[in-house]
Every structure is written in C-alpha cells, then in structure tokens.
Amino acid sequence: MSELADDREGLVHSFLSPEAVRLDLSISGPVPRMLAYGIDLLCMGIVLLLLIAFLMSSSSIGAAIHHFLNGVVRGAVQQSRDAAAQHHQPANPFGGLVIALLVLVEFVVSTCYFIFWEMVTGGRSPGKLIVGLRVVRQTGLPIDLRSSVIRNLMRAVDILPAEYLVGLIAILLSPSGERLGDHVAGTVVIRLDRPETAGEIPLSAGMQKLVLTRAQLAKIGPRELQLIRGVLRRLPQVDDLRRAELVAQAAETMRVRLDLPDLPNSDGVAFLKDLLSAAERSISVR
C-alpha cells in the first residue's frame, strides 16, 4: 500500500515495509531529473566519440565507415546538382538512412548506458550521482535488472515527439513524479538529501561521575556508543511515554552489558549521560 503526501521539501512517497513500518521517500521533481539527464547526455556523447574514434582506428572497420560516409556525401552532392538543374528537390534516401541510423545508435547507447550504471551503482547514473538522485522500486528496494530494462526501453515512448515531451508531461501529471517508464517498471526517482549534522548532546551540569572498571569500559564499543547517542538525540523528538520506554530499554541493555547488579542512578537519562561521559573520557586517555 502506498500513498503520497506533501511536506515542506516536496512530494513524499510513503509505503509500508514488510515489518509494517511506515517509510517515506522524498520524490525528485522534473528540474533535478532534467539536470541529471543533461549530465548523462554529455557523458554519452563522450562515450560515442570514443567509440567512433576506436572504430575509425581499426583499418577494416574504419575503411568501411569512411567508404559509407563518402558514398553518402557523393550521393547528396549529386542530388543537389540534379535538383538545381531541374529546379526542384527530390527525396534524399541517404539523408533519411543516416538520421535513422543515428537515432538507432543513440537509443541503443543510452539504453545500455543507463542499464549498466543502474545495475552497477544500485540506481545511480553519473548524472544522478552528481545531482543526488537514485532510482528505486516503489517498495523502496534497490532497482533490479528487470525494472531497469523496462524503464529504459520505455524511453522510446517518453522521448516522443521530441526532447522527452511525453516523459515531462507524465512527470508533471503524476503525483509521484513518474514518467511512463517508471509507471510500467514500478520505479520512482528519489532525492538523496544530506541529513542534518547531529547536534551535540547536552550534558547535565550536576552530573555524577560513574565509576567503572577497565574491563567494563572496554565493553563500551562503537555499537554501544551509537545506541547511547542515538537514544539521547532522539528523546526531544518523542512523547513522554515513548521517551520513558526508550530510556528504560537502553539503560537496561547497558546494565546487562556492563554486568551491573542494578542501575547506579534511578534517572535513566542521567545514567546514559554518565556512561557516555565515562566512555568518552576513557577514549581520550587512550
């Protein structure tokens, strides 16, 4: 089940995880996606130039390409002369063939380009990496090969009639910012906003020093410090009932971890702050 809601940062794709936890994903708007595509377009142009240079460096392939291009140029020049002599412009089959070939090459390269990067990086092409976007499935899981192939093959429709007009209209009309390829593949493009820097944990002015042995201090590792800091930073964001539960669980976990017979302080928050202060003093001395 999924729903969309507006917040201050824009659209949010909300869904329930298998554990029945509500998760929110920030949806990208059309402007960041267009910017990312522009960067990818530049990267694809470089890839095409390198590919052409490689093919031209091969004697047999280069000679064939050179012969083909010369034939196209000679045919176009001859038809121009004939048109000038007859005062009308006949159809140029060579020009249509070249345009069709270029469109086909561009579609194949772009499709393979996006599928490759989405599989290697988990949904991030170089353009999306720079802008800060990622393609994921609507369930929040990383994009898989099937979804990537479908959404990128659908570019043949989204790009119509020119300059991704169909895709842009679909993004603007969709509440989840999906182009047609995303609708069919079941994917969304999300923003990877940088989280705010965690604030300092305020310590009590009259805090008591907690006396611990070296063996007990050694048991307070990175995971224990992460637990204590996480609980203390989250307390201002939860209600009183949830606050008491979090403190009680964290304090009991640390009591068992340190083999303490009981809590030296009836105030669980003070106990956690004492533990954090003692662990940080111990680390600074090492």
N, C-alpha and C positions, 0 to 999 in steps of 0.2 A: 504494500500500500504506500502511495506517495502523494504528497501534496506540495503546493508551492505557496510561499508566503513572502511578503515584502518586509525588509528590515532597512536600517539606515544605510547599509552598504550595498543594497540592491536585492536582486532575486536570490532566494534560497531554496534549494531542492531538499525537501525533508522526506525521510523514509525510515522504516523500522528495520533494524538489524535482526539477524536470526535469534539474537538474545533478547528481542523485544525492547531494545534501546533506541530511542529516537535520535537520529543523527541528521545534521544539517550540513549541506554543501553549498558554498557560495558560487552562483552561476556567473559565467562570464558574459558580458554584453557584446554587441557586434563590433564596437571600436577596437577593443583589445584583440579580438579574433582577426580583424582585418589587418591590424598591425603585425600580428604574428604571421599571417599568411604572406604579407609583403616581404618579411624577412626570409621566410621559406622560399618564396618565389625567387629572391636573389640567390639563395643557396642552390636552388635547382638550376638557375641559369649558369652558375659556375660549374655545376656538375655536367650540364650539357656541353659547355665549351670544352671542358676537359675530355669528355667522351669523344667529341668531334676531333679534337687535336690528336687523341690516341688513335682513332680510326684513320685519320689522314697520315699518321706516321707509319702505318703499315703499307707496304708497297702495293700489294694486290688490292686491298680494300680502298686505299687512298686513290689508286688509279681508277677504280670503278666509280667512286664518288666524283672524281674530277671529270671523268667522261660523261657521267649523267648530268652534272651541272653545266658542262659545255654544251651538251645537246639541248638542254632547256634554254640556255641563253641564245643559242643559234636559232632555235625554233621561234623564240619570242621576237628576236630581231627580224627574222624573215617575215613573220606575220605582220609586224609593224610596217614593214616596207610594202607588203601587199595591201594592207589597209590604206596606207597613204596613197597608193596608186589607184585604188578603187573607191576612195572617199567613204569608206565605212569600216567599222571594227568588227571582225568576226570573233567568235568564241575562241578562247585560248585554252586548249585542253591541258597544256603543260602547266600553266599557272594554277589551275584547279587541282592538278595532281600534286603540285608542290605544297599548296595550302593544306590539302587533306593529309599529306604525309607529315607535315609539321604538327598539325593538330593531333594526329595519332601518336607521334613520338612524345609530344608534351603530356598527353594523357597517361601514357604508359609510364613515363619517368615520374610524374607527380604521384601517381597511384603507388608505384613501388617505393618511392621516396617516403611517403607518409606511413605506409605499412611497415617499412623497415624500422623507422625511428620509433613508431608507437610500440613495436614489439621489443626493441632493444632497451628503451627507456621507460617502458610502462605508461605510454600515452603522451609523451612529450617530444615533439619535433624541435629542432633548433629554435624556430621562431617562438613556439610556446614556452620553451625553456627560458628564453630571454625575457619574454613578456610576463611569465609567471602563470602559465595555464597548464592544464592537464586534461586529457580525455579519459573518462572512466565510464563504467557501466552505470545504469540508473540505480543499481543496488549499492553503488559505492565501491564495488570491487574493481580491481585493475582490468583494463581492457584486454580481451583475448583476441586470438587470430581471426576467428570468425567475425566478430564485431568490427574489427579493424578493416577486414577485406570488404565487408558490406558497406560500411560508411564511406570508404574511399572509392569504391566502384560507383556509388551514388553521386559522386562529384560530376559525373557525366550529365546528370539531371540538374543538380544545383547550379552548375556553371551557366545554364541556359538563361536567356538567349545570348548573354554576354556579361562578362565581369561579375559572375556569381549573383546575378539579379534574383533568380529564383531562390537561391540559398539565403540571400539577405532578407527577402520578404518573409521567408519561413522563420528566420530567427526573430524578426520583429513581431510576427504574429503569434509565435509560440510563447506561452507563459514560462517555459523552461529554457528559452533561448536555443532551441534545437533547429538545425537545418534539416532538410528532408533525409539526408544520410543518417543523421543522429536519430531521427524518429524510427527509421527502418531498423537500424542496428541496435537501438535501445541504449544509446550512449548520451552523455552530457559533457560539456566542456566547463570545467570548474576553475575558479581562481585559487591560486595558492598564496594567499596573503600571508605576509610575515607576521607571526604572532608578536604581541607587545612584549617588551622585555619584562621579565618577572620583577616585581618590586621587592625591596628589602623587607625582611621580616622584622617587625618591631619587637624588641626585647623589653621585658619589664624592668623598671628601674630598681625595684627591690628584689630582684631575682636571687634566689638562694643558689649557692654552688652545690652541684651534685657530685658527690664523691664516688668515683668508680675506679675499679682496679684496671691495670693494663690489659688484662685478659678481657674484661668487659668492654673497654674502649675499642679493642681490636675487633669486637663483634659488630661494631657500628661501621659498616662499609658503605659503599656508594648507594646500594639499594635502600638501606635503612635511612640514610640521609635524604634520599629522594622521597621516601614515604613521609618523613617528618616535615620537610619543607613543603611538600605538596599539600598536606593536611593544613598546615598553618596558613598557607597562602589562600586556601580555599574557604577558610572559615568566614571571612567577611561577606562571602557571596551566597551563603546558605542560611536557611531559617534556624531558629533556636533548636528545634527538635533534631534536624539533620546534623547540626553543629555538635550536639551532645553525642550523637551516635558516632560520628567521625572521630571525635576526640577519644571516646571510650575504646573504640576498636584499635586505633593507633597506639594509645597508651598501653593497652593490654598486650598487643603484639610486641611492643618493645620491652615490656616487663618480662614476658616469657623469653624473649631473645637474650636478655641480659641475666636471666636466672635470678631475678629479684623475688623475694618472698611476697612482697606487697609493694604498692606504689609509695614512694617516699613522700609524695605530695598529693593531697586529696584533690588538688586542682590539676586536671589532666593537661590543660593548656600550659600551665607553668612547668609541669613535668617534661613535656615535649620541648619547650624552650630551653630548660636546663640541660636536657640531653643534647640538643643542637649546639648550645654554647660549649659544653664539655667536649664534644666531638671536634668542633672547630678549633678549640684551644689545643687539643691533642694533635691535630693535623698541623697546626702552625709550628709546634715544637719539633715535629719530626724533621 
